[in-house]
Amino acid sequence: MKKAAALLVLSLVAMLPAVAAAQSYVPELGPSPPQDAVELYPGGVEKALAALPDIVKKVKEASDVPGFAVAVVHGGKMIFDEGYGLRDNRDDTSKVSSTTIFQVASVSKSISATVAAIAMTKDHSFDWDTPVGKVWDGFRLNLDYVSGNATIGDFFAHRSGLPMAAGDELEDLGFQRKQIVGSLWMVPLDPFRISYHYANFGTTIGAEAVAHAEKQPWEPLAESLLFDPLGMRSSSYRHEDFIAAGKNRALLHARVAENVFEPLYDRDPDQQAPAGGVSSSAQDLAKWMILLLGDGTYGGQPMIDPKILQPAITPQSVTYRGETPDTRASSYGYGFNVGVNANGRTTMGHSGAFLLGAGTTFQILPSADVGIVVLTNGSPVGAAEAVAASFMDIVQYGQVTRDWYPYIKPRFMAYYKPVGDLAGKVKPTNPAKARSPSFYEGQYTSNYFDTATVRADGDKLMLELGPKPMQFTLEHWDGDTYALTPRGENAPTGSLSSVKFVGSPGGIRARVMTVDYLNENGLGHFQR
């Protein structure tokens, strides 16, 4: 999702201070000072488990998100798995269970990093520090130095210099993964390795580099390395498999008003599958968390070299530096948000969000040997994160330190800010007249977006964009400026963008068309 705002909420639990619990704690000393931490609340896991159903109920009632599936792992096994609410809020019989299949959105990034780590364990010819160009002939970005030196890890850590959400606009218009990645060389880069920009197609490039090194497509590679060995039979990177789950899948529910969710859309994330395309169940993801908590071992079988897993779950990029000297920073590893809680204990996790109707999260606390995954089928409002944060509070402190849902929810509302330069503006009451349709009609080209076609449809103009042309109505705004309503995952309700035409003085045809909402990286200009 484009408005991830670097997805600070993915590390929200790690970076926010906790209110001190009533329990008097003593330091728990580790083998060295970096492992010192505040002692855990005695019996915290058991107390958190007992409270979990009421936590979910409270957040569900406050948010009206239709369905939740929750699983908890501890001591090398799943100790809790429950479903709450509905797969489809129009059908009271469509009960969610822990086997219900959800789209997990960006939790996929952590799963993909796990697949990559397994591949690196089995094949020592590449690792996190291998340049993508070494295993992927023809790969390039906007700068030759970055093309030759950016590593698999750089892309998993969002530090390649690709701007935030680069490529998402092409996905929204229907371009395929190969076309999208092959076009990213045109996108201007920010400073290499010192810029953190959350980019779905950055993660996709990192995963595709692993697939190139292994000489097979990503989807079957993930099955053979992770899903099949762990018996994750409900998990897939293919959208068609999610659809094939039929009645056992949770429909996406978009937020259409405050606390109102409706199943309006399908979201096919195949083109960015390594970044956001996994569908899975809470039970399946519990198995994956057991592997992570087992330091790469599952069922007594080593699957990941701990020396390869460790870099993925430790800081590689700074995601939040803090606004004051007493604020803890938060970081990103390779596909994982990582941080340190108020008690000095390290944590890892990730959230996932589709504006079209999914909100998911998982959190792992290694020192307590516990992990929780929360899947929901409603647009992101912080509900999944509130459940996980409340549970982890009790594990650590014996009580919930704050009412998490009303605290987190406002931070998600920024995702719903409309895009486009005309959003929220009032159309001029006395606009300058448009020219005849023939001035605007015709084909325009862009190296990045390919061909765009403007044609007259009665008294309106239509704009066609994308390889399987998506049609947009152009409403006259003022003079040679028209208004377009963007559509898709990255266009919240209320989005409105200008489409401006420019021609030579006295010319009979427009020569340049600029689509504002596609011009974030300066690539939204089309030439006749």
Secondary structure, 3 states (H helix, E strand, C coil): CHHHHHHHHHHHHHHCCCCCCCCCCCEECCCCHHHCEECCCCCHHHHHHHHHHHHHHHHHHHHCCCEEEEEEEECCEEEEEEEEEECCCCCCCCECCCCCEEECCCHHHHHHHHHHHHHHHHCCCCCCCCEHHHHCCCCCCCCHHHHHHCEHHHHHCCCCCCCCCCCHHHHHCCCCHHHHHHHHHHCCCCCCCCCCCCCHHHHHHHHHHHHHHHCCCHHHHHHHHHHHHHCCCCCECCHHHHHHCHHHECCCEEEEECCEEECCCCCCCHHHHHHHCCEECHHHHHHHHHHHHCCCEECCEECCCHHHHHHHCCCCEEEECCCCCCCCCEEECCCCEEEECCCCCEEEEEEEEECCCEEEEEEEEHHHCEEEEEEECECCCCHHHHHHHHHHHHHHHCCCCCCHHHHHHHHHHHHHCCCCCCCCCCCCCCCCCCCCHHHHCEEEEECCCEEEEEEEECCEEEEEECCCCEEEEEEEEECCEEEECCCCCCCCCCCCEEEEEEECCCCCCEEEEEEHHHCCCCCCEEEC
